[in-house]
Amino acid sequence: MKIYNSPPTIYPVPLPANPSTFPTAPETILATSPTSLLTTKMEALPMTKAQCLATYLQPNGSPYDKLVIGAIVLKPLPNIKELQILLLKRAPHEPIYPNIWEIPGGKVEDTDPTIQAAIEREVLEETNLKVEMVMGTVDSFDYALEKKVAGGGGGEGMMSVWSTSLQMNFICAVSNYDDLAVNPEEHSKGRFVDAEMAMEMEITEQMRAVVGEAFKWCSEHFVELTGVGE
């Protein structure tokens, strides 16, 4: 099993007061550790992007720069040990974490009327699957992204620009599993996997924590998902 930590060092969000002391790289993700996962609320579903950014704040009370959603797409089966979720393999040309597995998801756009609409759009764009229902939530996480840009004011050299993101993760049901088709611009393949398979795949530490929480949620809601035992 390979677990990819966020290089080069894990930093908390919000960012320290003096970002000039951070290590430099063309593009770097500095993420919180899984122990600082945040709570995702179902109440966020009807909110707009602006409402979410105003509601779910950084520990210092500042808003995040970006809002991201993650979709745990379920494939319920009669045996809880066989229940599967969908993972996508990032395309080899992706600048961050190429060839690493993740759940579907992406940035909430200003044009998305609600968070639920953003979930439905992202899942459809990345997998060709239609979300029938958002059933629950698992923990969120936040991270900071550093990008190198040309120095402003006529100066030479590069300067760091930092942005913070909150990723909210939701449990989703779809009906057209057989229509799975990944978008090659973002992913090279998609696969429904059980808990054991998921833990053996190349995946980031934060995503591994989210996947583990997803299977725990499924176990707790097994009867609700399948009707077995009613």
Contacts in CASP RR format, 6 or more apart in sequence:
PFRMAT RR
TARGET T0000
AUTHOR 0000-0000-0000
METHOD contacts of the structure
MODEL  1
MKIYNSPPTIYPVPLPANPSTFPTAPETILATSPTSLLTTKMEALPMTKA
QCLATYLQPNGSPYDKLVIGAIVLKPLPNIKELQILLLKRAPHEPIYPNI
WEIPGGKVEDTDPTIQAAIEREVLEETNLKVEMVMGTVDSFDYALEKKVA
GGGGGEGMMSVWSTSLQMNFICAVSNYDDLAVNPEEHSKGRFVDAEMAME
MEITEQMRAVVGEAFKWCSEHFVELTGVGE
1 199 0 8 1.000
1 200 0 8 1.000
1 201 0 8 1.000
2 202 0 8 1.000
2 203 0 8 1.000
3 203 0 8 1.000
3 204 0 8 1.000
3 205 0 8 1.000
3 208 0 8 1.000
4 97 0 8 1.000
4 100 0 8 1.000
4 202 0 8 1.000
4 203 0 8 1.000
4 204 0 8 1.000
4 205 0 8 1.000
5 204 0 8 1.000
5 205 0 8 1.000
6 29 0 8 1.000
6 30 0 8 1.000
6 31 0 8 1.000
6 143 0 8 1.000
6 204 0 8 1.000
6 205 0 8 1.000
6 206 0 8 1.000
7 25 0 8 1.000
7 28 0 8 1.000
7 29 0 8 1.000
8 23 0 8 1.000
8 25 0 8 1.000
8 28 0 8 1.000
9 23 0 8 1.000
9 30 0 8 1.000
10 30 0 8 1.000
10 31 0 8 1.000
10 32 0 8 1.000
10 33 0 8 1.000
11 22 0 8 1.000
11 30 0 8 1.000
11 31 0 8 1.000
11 32 0 8 1.000
11 144 0 8 1.000
12 32 0 8 1.000
12 36 0 8 1.000
12 59 0 8 1.000
13 32 0 8 1.000
13 58 0 8 1.000
13 59 0 8 1.000
13 64 0 8 1.000
13 142 0 8 1.000
13 143 0 8 1.000
13 144 0 8 1.000
13 164 0 8 1.000
14 58 0 8 1.000
14 59 0 8 1.000
14 60 0 8 1.000
14 62 0 8 1.000
14 164 0 8 1.000
15 30 0 8 1.000
15 144 0 8 1.000
15 162 0 8 1.000
15 164 0 8 1.000
16 22 0 8 1.000
19 146 0 8 1.000
19 160 0 8 1.000
19 162 0 8 1.000
20 160 0 8 1.000
22 30 0 8 1.000
22 146 0 8 1.000
22 160 0 8 1.000
24 148 0 8 1.000
24 160 0 8 1.000
25 146 0 8 1.000
25 148 0 8 1.000
26 147 0 8 1.000
26 148 0 8 1.000
27 95 0 8 1.000
27 96 0 8 1.000
27 145 0 8 1.000
27 146 0 8 1.000
27 147 0 8 1.000
27 148 0 8 1.000
28 145 0 8 1.000
28 146 0 8 1.000
29 96 0 8 1.000
29 143 0 8 1.000
29 144 0 8 1.000
29 145 0 8 1.000
29 146 0 8 1.000
30 143 0 8 1.000
30 144 0 8 1.000
30 145 0 8 1.000
30 146 0 8 1.000
31 141 0 8 1.000
31 142 0 8 1.000
31 143 0 8 1.000
31 144 0 8 1.000
31 206 0 8 1.000
32 141 0 8 1.000
32 142 0 8 1.000
32 143 0 8 1.000
32 206 0 8 1.000
33 205 0 8 1.000
34 141 0 8 1.000
34 205 0 8 1.000
34 206 0 8 1.000
34 208 0 8 1.000
34 209 0 8 1.000
36 141 0 8 1.000
36 142 0 8 1.000
37 139 0 8 1.000
37 140 0 8 1.000
37 141 0 8 1.000
37 209 0 8 1.000
37 213 0 8 1.000
38 56 0 8 1.000
38 139 0 8 1.000
38 140 0 8 1.000
38 141 0 8 1.000
38 142 0 8 1.000
38 166 0 8 1.000
39 137 0 8 1.000
39 139 0 8 1.000
39 140 0 8 1.000
40 137 0 8 1.000
40 138 0 8 1.000
40 139 0 8 1.000
40 140 0 8 1.000
40 168 0 8 1.000
40 169 0 8 1.000
40 170 0 8 1.000
41 137 0 8 1.000
42 134 0 8 1.000
42 136 0 8 1.000
42 137 0 8 1.000
44 52 0 8 1.000
44 55 0 8 1.000
44 56 0 8 1.000
44 115 0 8 1.000
44 168 0 8 1.000
45 114 0 8 1.000
45 115 0 8 1.000
45 116 0 8 1.000
45 119 0 8 1.000
45 134 0 8 1.000
45 170 0 8 1.000
46 114 0 8 1.000
46 115 0 8 1.000
46 116 0 8 1.000
47 55 0 8 1.000
47 114 0 8 1.000
47 115 0 8 1.000
48 112 0 8 1.000
48 113 0 8 1.000
48 114 0 8 1.000
48 115 0 8 1.000
49 67 0 8 1.000
49 108 0 8 1.000
49 109 0 8 1.000
49 110 0 8 1.000
49 112 0 8 1.000
49 115 0 8 1.000
49 118 0 8 1.000
52 67 0 8 1.000
52 108 0 8 1.000
52 115 0 8 1.000
52 168 0 8 1.000
53 63 0 8 1.000
53 64 0 8 1.000
53 67 0 8 1.000
54 63 0 8 1.000
56 64 0 8 1.000
56 140 0 8 1.000
56 166 0 8 1.000
56 168 0 8 1.000
57 63 0 8 1.000
57 64 0 8 1.000
58 64 0 8 1.000
58 142 0 8 1.000
58 164 0 8 1.000
64 142 0 8 1.000
64 164 0 8 1.000
64 165 0 8 1.000
64 166 0 8 1.000
65 163 0 8 1.000
65 164 0 8 1.000
65 165 0 8 1.000
66 107 0 8 1.000
66 108 0 8 1.000
66 163 0 8 1.000
66 164 0 8 1.000
66 165 0 8 1.000
66 166 0 8 1.000
67 107 0 8 1.000
67 108 0 8 1.000
67 165 0 8 1.000
67 166 0 8 1.000
67 168 0 8 1.000
68 105 0 8 1.000
68 106 0 8 1.000
68 107 0 8 1.000
68 108 0 8 1.000
68 165 0 8 1.000
68 166 0 8 1.000
68 167 0 8 1.000
68 168 0 8 1.000
69 105 0 8 1.000
69 106 0 8 1.000
69 108 0 8 1.000
69 115 0 8 1.000
69 118 0 8 1.000
69 119 0 8 1.000
69 122 0 8 1.000
69 167 0 8 1.000
69 168 0 8 1.000
69 169 0 8 1.000
69 170 0 8 1.000
70 103 0 8 1.000
70 104 0 8 1.000
70 105 0 8 1.000
70 106 0 8 1.000
70 119 0 8 1.000
70 122 0 8 1.000
70 167 0 8 1.000
70 168 0 8 1.000
70 169 0 8 1.000
70 170 0 8 1.000
71 103 0 8 1.000
71 104 0 8 1.000
71 105 0 8 1.000
71 119 0 8 1.000
71 122 0 8 1.000
71 123 0 8 1.000
71 131 0 8 1.000
71 169 0 8 1.000
71 170 0 8 1.000
71 172 0 8 1.000
72 85 0 8 1.000
72 86 0 8 1.000
72 103 0 8 1.000
72 138 0 8 1.000
72 169 0 8 1.000
72 170 0 8 1.000
72 171 0 8 1.000
72 172 0 8 1.000
72 210 0 8 1.000
72 211 0 8 1.000
72 214 0 8 1.000
73 85 0 8 1.000
73 86 0 8 1.000
73 103 0 8 1.000
73 104 0 8 1.000
73 123 0 8 1.000
73 127 0 8 1.000
73 129 0 8 1.000
73 131 0 8 1.000
73 172 0 8 1.000
73 173 0 8 1.000
73 174 0 8 1.000
74 83 0 8 1.000
74 84 0 8 1.000
74 85 0 8 1.000
74 135 0 8 1.000
74 171 0 8 1.000
74 172 0 8 1.000
74 173 0 8 1.000
74 174 0 8 1.000
74 218 0 8 1.000
74 225 0 8 1.000
75 83 0 8 1.000
75 84 0 8 1.000
75 85 0 8 1.000
75 86 0 8 1.000
75 177 0 8 1.000
75 192 0 8 1.000
76 83 0 8 1.000
76 173 0 8 1.000
76 218 0 8 1.000
76 225 0 8 1.000
76 226 0 8 1.000
77 83 0 8 1.000
77 84 0 8 1.000
77 226 0 8 1.000
78 226 0 8 1.000
78 228 0 8 1.000
80 218 0 8 1.000
80 219 0 8 1.000
80 222 0 8 1.000
80 226 0 8 1.000
81 194 0 8 1.000
81 195 0 8 1.000
82 194 0 8 1.000
83 194 0 8 1.000
83 195 0 8 1.000
83 215 0 8 1.000
83 218 0 8 1.000
83 222 0 8 1.000
83 225 0 8 1.000
84 192 0 8 1.000
84 193 0 8 1.000
84 194 0 8 1.000
85 103 0 8 1.000
85 192 0 8 1.000
85 193 0 8 1.000
85 198 0 8 1.000
85 211 0 8 1.000
85 214 0 8 1.000
85 215 0 8 1.000
85 218 0 8 1.000
86 103 0 8 1.000
86 104 0 8 1.000
86 127 0 8 1.000
86 129 0 8 1.000
86 180 0 8 1.000
86 190 0 8 1.000
86 191 0 8 1.000
86 192 0 8 1.000
86 193 0 8 1.000
87 101 0 8 1.000
87 102 0 8 1.000
87 103 0 8 1.000
87 190 0 8 1.000
87 191 0 8 1.000
87 192 0 8 1.000
87 193 0 8 1.000
87 198 0 8 1.000
87 201 0 8 1.000
87 203 0 8 1.000
87 211 0 8 1.000
88 101 0 8 1.000
88 102 0 8 1.000
88 103 0 8 1.000
88 104 0 8 1.000
88 126 0 8 1.000
88 127 0 8 1.000
88 182 0 8 1.000
88 186 0 8 1.000
88 187 0 8 1.000
88 189 0 8 1.000
88 190 0 8 1.000
89 99 0 8 1.000
89 100 0 8 1.000
89 101 0 8 1.000
89 187 0 8 1.000
89 188 0 8 1.000
89 189 0 8 1.000
89 190 0 8 1.000
89 191 0 8 1.000
90 97 0 8 1.000
90 98 0 8 1.000
90 99 0 8 1.000
90 100 0 8 1.000
90 101 0 8 1.000
90 102 0 8 1.000
90 186 0 8 1.000
90 187 0 8 1.000
90 188 0 8 1.000
91 98 0 8 1.000
91 99 0 8 1.000
91 184 0 8 1.000
91 185 0 8 1.000
91 186 0 8 1.000
91 187 0 8 1.000
91 188 0 8 1.000
92 98 0 8 1.000
92 99 0 8 1.000
92 188 0 8 1.000
94 186 0 8 1.000
97 204 0 8 1.000
99 188 0 8 1.000
99 202 0 8 1.000
100 202 0 8 1.000
100 203 0 8 1.000
100 204 0 8 1.000
101 201 0 8 1.000
101 202 0 8 1.000
101 203 0 8 1.000
101 207 0 8 1.000
102 203 0 8 1.000
102 204 0 8 1.000
102 207 0 8 1.000
103 169 0 8 1.000
103 207 0 8 1.000
103 210 0 8 1.000
103 211 0 8 1.000
103 214 0 8 1.000
104 122 0 8 1.000
104 123 0 8 1.000
104 126 0 8 1.000
104 127 0 8 1.000
105 119 0 8 1.000
105 122 0 8 1.000
105 123 0 8 1.000
105 126 0 8 1.000
106 118 0 8 1.000
106 122 0 8 1.000
108 115 0 8 1.000
108 118 0 8 1.000
109 118 0 8 1.000
109 121 0 8 1.000
112 118 0 8 1.000
112 121 0 8 1.000
115 168 0 8 1.000
116 134 0 8 1.000
119 131 0 8 1.000
119 134 0 8 1.000
119 170 0 8 1.000
119 172 0 8 1.000
120 130 0 8 1.000
120 131 0 8 1.000
123 129 0 8 1.000
123 130 0 8 1.000
123 131 0 8 1.000
123 172 0 8 1.000
123 174 0 8 1.000
124 130 0 8 1.000
124 131 0 8 1.000
125 183 0 8 1.000
126 182 0 8 1.000
126 183 0 8 1.000
126 186 0 8 1.000
126 187 0 8 1.000
127 180 0 8 1.000
127 181 0 8 1.000
127 182 0 8 1.000
127 183 0 8 1.000
127 190 0 8 1.000
128 179 0 8 1.000
128 180 0 8 1.000
128 181 0 8 1.000
128 182 0 8 1.000
129 174 0 8 1.000
129 176 0 8 1.000
129 177 0 8 1.000
129 179 0 8 1.000
129 180 0 8 1.000
130 174 0 8 1.000
130 175 0 8 1.000
130 176 0 8 1.000
131 172 0 8 1.000
131 173 0 8 1.000
131 174 0 8 1.000
132 173 0 8 1.000
132 174 0 8 1.000
132 175 0 8 1.000
133 172 0 8 1.000
133 173 0 8 1.000
134 170 0 8 1.000
134 171 0 8 1.000
134 172 0 8 1.000
134 173 0 8 1.000
135 171 0 8 1.000
135 172 0 8 1.000
135 173 0 8 1.000
135 221 0 8 1.000
135 225 0 8 1.000
136 170 0 8 1.000
136 171 0 8 1.000
136 217 0 8 1.000
137 168 0 8 1.000
137 169 0 8 1.000
137 170 0 8 1.000
137 171 0 8 1.000
138 169 0 8 1.000
138 170 0 8 1.000
138 171 0 8 1.000
138 210 0 8 1.000
138 213 0 8 1.000
138 214 0 8 1.000
138 217 0 8 1.000
139 169 0 8 1.000
139 209 0 8 1.000
139 210 0 8 1.000
139 213 0 8 1.000
140 166 0 8 1.000
140 167 0 8 1.000
140 168 0 8 1.000
140 169 0 8 1.000
141 166 0 8 1.000
141 167 0 8 1.000
141 206 0 8 1.000
141 209 0 8 1.000
141 210 0 8 1.000
142 164 0 8 1.000
142 165 0 8 1.000
142 166 0 8 1.000
142 167 0 8 1.000
143 164 0 8 1.000
143 165 0 8 1.000
143 167 0 8 1.000
143 206 0 8 1.000
144 162 0 8 1.000
144 163 0 8 1.000
144 164 0 8 1.000
144 165 0 8 1.000
145 162 0 8 1.000
145 163 0 8 1.000
145 164 0 8 1.000
145 165 0 8 1.000
146 160 0 8 1.000
146 161 0 8 1.000
146 162 0 8 1.000
147 160 0 8 1.000
147 161 0 8 1.000
147 163 0 8 1.000
148 158 0 8 1.000
148 159 0 8 1.000
148 160 0 8 1.000
148 161 0 8 1.000
149 158 0 8 1.000
149 159 0 8 1.000
149 161 0 8 1.000
150 157 0 8 1.000
150 158 0 8 1.000
150 159 0 8 1.000
151 157 0 8 1.000
151 158 0 8 1.000
151 159 0 8 1.000
152 159 0 8 1.000
169 210 0 8 1.000
169 213 0 8 1.000
169 214 0 8 1.000
171 214 0 8 1.000
171 217 0 8 1.000
171 218 0 8 1.000
177 192 0 8 1.000
180 190 0 8 1.000
180 192 0 8 1.000
182 188 0 8 1.000
182 189 0 8 1.000
182 190 0 8 1.000
193 201 0 8 1.000
195 212 0 8 1.000
195 215 0 8 1.000
198 211 0 8 1.000
198 212 0 8 1.000
198 215 0 8 1.000
199 208 0 8 1.000
199 211 0 8 1.000
199 212 0 8 1.000
203 211 0 8 1.000
218 225 0 8 1.000
222 228 0 8 1.000
223 229 0 8 1.000
223 230 0 8 1.000
END
